[in-house]
Amino acid sequence: MIKRTLFFGNPAYLSTRNEQLVVNFPNEEKEEAAIPIEDLGYVVLEDPQITITTGLLMKLVQNKTAVITCDKQHLPCSLLQPMVGHTEQTERMRYQLNASLPLKKNLWQQTVSAKIYNQALHLESRGNNVLKMKRWSTDVKSGDTGNLEAVAAAHYFQNLFSEVEGFSRNQKGVPPNNLLNYGYAILRAVVARALVSSGMLPSIGIFHRNKYNAFCLADDIMEPYRIYVDAVVYDILETGCPIEELSKKLKTELLLIPALDVYIDGKWSPLMNAVSRTTSSLYDCFLGTNRKILFPEYTGIRLDE
């Protein structure tokens, strides 16, 4: 089942009744609205004047709904997740924490290889020559000691947004960096939610290990999925609409990312479901019953109507 994403960009009062999220708009003449909590996967709270009851927060967490709040720049800045995401959580975390360094280096090698290959497929779909990138995807060494991830990323973004004057991938760079930042933040929340549901700690990574980063593993596992954010942003640019400011229309487009259909393991699947398959396969690698993380292969994007 595809879970819904709700976005609140205006003042609202959010509460719960009869296992539903109930929305009231104190500053607008709108009727009360109600949505079944079981249908919700993500709730994005942007306006600082939103009021939400603890009763609703409790039910959202119990439903494993990711609650995302935004900062003054309207970018997602926090994520509320349950303390217990899986019935075998303690055991699963133990396997994760006990993972050997050679295993983590191998898992990172797989991740970087999948990311570069997907970047190559995306560029190829846009008419670029990608023989070099496809070769890089097979040349990644254990732990990516040659730093091919960075080499490929520089080449990829230089070619993908070559027509955008002054563009380089930088969080504070010129548009469409603002769109990429927003999309990646949503994707990060999707991955973190899936990791918790699979009983793992999003903060303990296989490569990323910044002590100030609470989502190191999420940042690792989302790498091959970034391509889908890039594809959505590219398509937005193709429409010619203004991108200097993150309008409501642009946010609506980017908030559809969890519901995009992606190609994984020989079939199409909503991205949020595909991520859950990826995190489940990651745990199997920690457990020792599998050696390969299951990642999607870029074959375009589509939204299941």
C-alpha positions in Angstrom: 0.0 0.0 0.0 1.3 3.5 -0.9 1.3 5.7 2.1 0.2 9.3 1.7 2.3 12.4 2.3 0.5 15.4 3.9 2.0 18.9 3.7 0.9 21.8 5.9 2.2 25.2 4.8 -0.4 27.4 6.6 -1.5 27.8 10.2 -3.5 24.8 11.3 -4.7 22.9 14.4 -4.0 19.2 14.1 -5.7 16.7 16.5 -7.0 13.2 16.4 -10.4 11.6 16.6 -11.6 8.1 15.8 -8.1 7.0 14.6 -8.1 9.9 12.1 -5.9 13.0 11.8 -8.3 16.0 12.1 -7.4 19.3 10.5 -8.9 22.7 11.5 -7.9 26.0 10.0 -8.3 28.8 12.5 -7.4 31.6 10.1 -9.4 30.4 7.1 -13.0 29.7 6.4 -12.5 26.0 5.6 -14.4 23.0 6.8 -12.8 20.5 9.1 -11.0 17.7 7.3 -10.1 14.2 8.5 -7.7 11.6 7.1 -7.2 8.0 8.4 -3.9 7.8 10.2 -3.2 4.3 8.9 -3.0 5.8 5.4 -0.2 8.3 6.3 3.5 7.7 5.7 4.8 11.3 6.0 3.5 14.5 7.5 5.4 17.7 6.7 4.9 20.7 9.0 6.2 23.9 7.6 4.3 26.8 9.1 5.6 27.8 12.6 2.0 28.5 13.7 0.8 24.9 13.4 -0.5 23.4 16.6 -0.4 19.6 17.0 -1.7 17.6 20.0 0.4 15.0 21.8 -2.4 12.5 21.3 -2.0 12.8 17.5 1.8 12.7 17.7 1.5 9.4 19.7 -0.8 7.8 17.1 1.4 9.0 14.2 4.5 7.5 15.8 2.7 4.2 16.6 1.7 4.1 12.9 5.4 4.7 11.9 4.4 7.9 10.2 7.4 10.2 9.8 6.7 13.7 11.1 8.9 16.2 9.5 9.3 19.8 10.6 10.9 22.7 8.6 13.2 25.6 9.4 13.0 29.3 8.6 14.2 28.6 5.1 11.3 26.1 4.6 13.7 23.1 4.4 13.1 19.9 6.5 15.2 20.1 9.6 13.9 17.4 12.0 12.3 14.0 11.9 10.1 12.3 14.6 10.5 8.5 14.6 9.4 5.8 17.1 11.8 4.6 19.8 10.8 1.0 18.9 10.5 0.4 15.2 10.8 -3.4 15.1 9.9 -6.3 17.4 13.5 -7.6 17.2 15.1 -4.2 17.4 17.7 -4.9 20.1 19.0 -8.0 18.3 19.0 -6.3 14.9 20.9 -3.3 16.3 23.5 -5.7 17.8 24.2 -7.3 14.4 24.5 -3.8 13.0 26.9 -2.6 15.7 29.0 -5.8 15.4 29.4 -5.5 11.6 33.1 -5.9 10.7 35.1 -3.2 9.0 35.7 -5.4 5.9 31.9 -6.0 5.6 31.2 -2.3 5.9 33.8 -1.5 3.2 32.2 -4.0 0.9 28.7 -2.6 1.5 30.0 0.9 0.8 31.7 -0.4 -2.4 28.3 -1.8 -3.5 26.5 1.4 -2.6 28.9 3.7 -4.5 28.9 1.4 -7.5 25.1 1.4 -7.7 25.0 5.2 -7.3 27.5 5.8 -10.1 25.7 3.3 -12.4 22.4 5.0 -11.8 23.9 8.4 -12.5 25.3 7.0 -15.7 21.8 5.7 -16.7 20.2 9.0 -15.9 22.7 11.0 -18.0 22.3 8.4 -20.8 18.6 9.0 -20.8 19.3 12.7 -21.3 21.4 12.1 -24.3 24.9 12.1 -22.8 27.8 9.8 -23.5 28.4 7.7 -20.3 30.9 5.1 -21.2 33.4 6.7 -18.7 30.9 6.6 -15.9 29.8 3.1 -16.5 33.5 2.1 -16.4 33.9 3.9 -13.1 30.9 2.0 -11.6 32.8 -1.2 -12.1 36.1 0.2 -10.9 35.0 1.0 -7.4 37.3 -0.7 -4.8 36.4 -1.9 -1.3 35.7 1.2 0.8 35.9 3.3 -2.4 39.6 4.1 -1.6 39.9 5.8 -5.0 37.1 8.2 -4.1 35.3 7.5 -7.4 32.1 8.7 -5.8 33.3 12.3 -5.7 34.9 12.0 -9.2 31.7 10.7 -10.7 29.5 13.2 -8.9 31.6 16.2 -10.3 31.3 14.8 -13.8 27.6 13.9 -13.4 26.4 17.3 -12.2 28.6 19.2 -14.6 26.9 17.4 -17.5 23.4 17.2 -16.0 22.9 20.9 -15.4 25.4 22.2 -18.0 22.9 24.7 -19.3 22.5 26.4 -15.9 24.9 29.3 -15.7 27.2 29.1 -12.6 25.8 25.8 -11.4 27.8 23.6 -9.1 26.4 21.1 -6.6 26.5 23.1 -3.3 23.9 23.4 -0.6 24.1 27.2 -0.8 24.7 27.4 -4.5 22.4 28.8 -7.2 19.1 27.2 -8.2 18.3 24.3 -8.7 20.4 23.6 -5.6 17.4 24.7 -3.5 15.2 22.1 -5.2 17.8 19.4 -4.8 18.3 20.3 -1.1 14.5 20.0 -0.5 14.2 16.7 -2.4 17.2 15.1 -0.7 15.8 16.1 2.7 12.5 14.3 1.9 14.4 11.3 0.6 16.6 11.2 3.7 13.4 11.0 5.8 12.1 8.2 3.7 15.3 6.2 4.2 15.5 6.9 7.9 11.9 5.8 8.4 12.6 2.5 6.5 15.8 1.9 8.6 13.9 2.3 11.8 11.2 0.0 10.6 13.9 -2.6 9.8 15.1 -2.3 13.3 18.4 -0.5 12.7 20.0 2.7 14.0 20.0 5.5 11.3 22.9 7.2 13.1 25.5 4.3 12.8 26.7 4.3 9.2 28.8 2.0 7.0 30.8 5.0 5.7 29.5 8.3 7.0 30.6 8.7 10.6 30.4 12.4 11.5 29.7 12.6 15.2 27.3 15.5 14.7 25.2 13.6 12.2 22.3 11.6 13.5 21.5 10.1 10.1 24.8 8.6 9.0 23.3 5.3 7.8 20.4 7.1 6.1 23.0 9.2 4.2 24.8 6.1 3.2 21.8 4.1 1.9 20.1 7.0 0.1 23.0 7.5 -2.3 21.8 5.3 -5.2 18.3 6.8 -4.7 19.4 10.5 -5.1 19.0 10.0 -8.9 15.3 10.1 -8.6 15.4 13.5 -6.9 17.7 14.7 -9.7 15.3 13.4 -12.3 12.3 15.2 -10.8 14.3 18.4 -10.5 15.6 18.1 -14.1 12.0 17.6 -15.4 10.9 20.7 -13.4 13.7 22.8 -15.1 12.5 21.5 -18.5 9.1 23.1 -17.9 10.7 26.5 -17.7 8.8 27.5 -14.5 10.6 29.9 -12.0 12.8 28.0 -9.5 14.4 30.9 -7.6 11.9 30.4 -4.7 10.5 27.1 -3.4 6.8 27.7 -4.3 4.0 25.6 -3.1 3.7 24.1 -6.6 7.4 23.1 -6.6 7.1 21.6 -3.1 4.1 19.6 -4.2 6.1 18.1 -7.1 9.0 17.2 -4.7 6.7 15.7 -2.1 5.6 13.2 -4.7 9.0 11.6 -4.6 8.1 8.9 -2.0 5.3 7.7 -4.3 7.4 7.5 -7.5 7.6 4.1 -9.2 11.1 2.8 -9.4 12.5 -0.3 -11.0 14.0 -2.8 -8.4 14.6 -6.5 -8.6 12.9 -6.9 -11.9 9.7 -5.0 -11.1 8.2 -1.6 -10.6 7.6 -0.5 -7.0 6.8 2.8 -5.2 10.0 4.4 -4.0 9.0 4.2 -0.3 8.4 0.4 -0.7 11.7 0.0 -2.6 13.6 1.7 0.2 12.1 -0.7 2.7 13.3 -3.6 0.5 16.8 -2.1 0.4 17.0 -1.6 4.2 15.7 -5.2 4.7 18.4 -6.5 2.4 21.0 -4.4 4.3 20.0 -6.1 7.6 20.4 -9.5 5.9 24.0 -8.5 5.1 24.6 -7.6 8.7 23.0 -10.9 9.7 25.2 -12.8 7.3 22.4 -14.4 5.3 23.0 -12.3 2.3 26.0 -10.6 0.7 24.3 -8.0 -1.6 22.3 -4.9 -0.9 19.2 -4.6 -3.1 19.2 -1.2 -4.9 17.0 0.1 -7.7 18.2 0.5 -11.3 17.3 3.8 -13.0 15.0 3.2 -16.0 13.1 6.6 -15.8 10.5 7.8 -13.3 6.8 7.5 -13.3 4.0 8.2 -10.9 1.4 5.4 -10.5 -2.0 7.1 -11.0 
